[in-house]
Amino acid sequence: MTYTIEQHDSLEASIASGERRVKYEDREVEYRSLKEMQAILRLMKAELGLESKAPQRTLLAFNKGHEQRGPE
């Protein structure tokens, strides 16, 4: 199914306001639950390329074999 930015924005606004009814142009959809709405929103984000992909960080730690002691 092809989603639009307007549909995404309407669904997101409805979730934020606690409403289960969403109006898209000349149509109105009533969802069964918040869980269902969130699932559809994830699909919309994926299809529209709106998923936030946080950069991954990798922390490397090296030890040359010396015992490290904390402050006493």
LINURZI-V264205 format. One record per pair of residues at least 24 apart in sequence whose C-alpha atoms are under 8 Angstrom apart, sorted by the first residue. I is the first residue (numbers start at 1). J is the second residue. D is the distance in whole Angstrom. If there is no record, write none. Layout:
i:I j:J d:D
i:I j:J d:D
This chain:
i:2 j:47 d:8
i:3 j:44 d:6
i:3 j:47 d:7
i:3 j:48 d:7
i:4 j:48 d:8
i:5 j:48 d:7
i:8 j:41 d:7
i:8 j:44 d:6
i:8 j:45 d:8
i:11 j:37 d:7
i:11 j:41 d:7
i:12 j:41 d:7
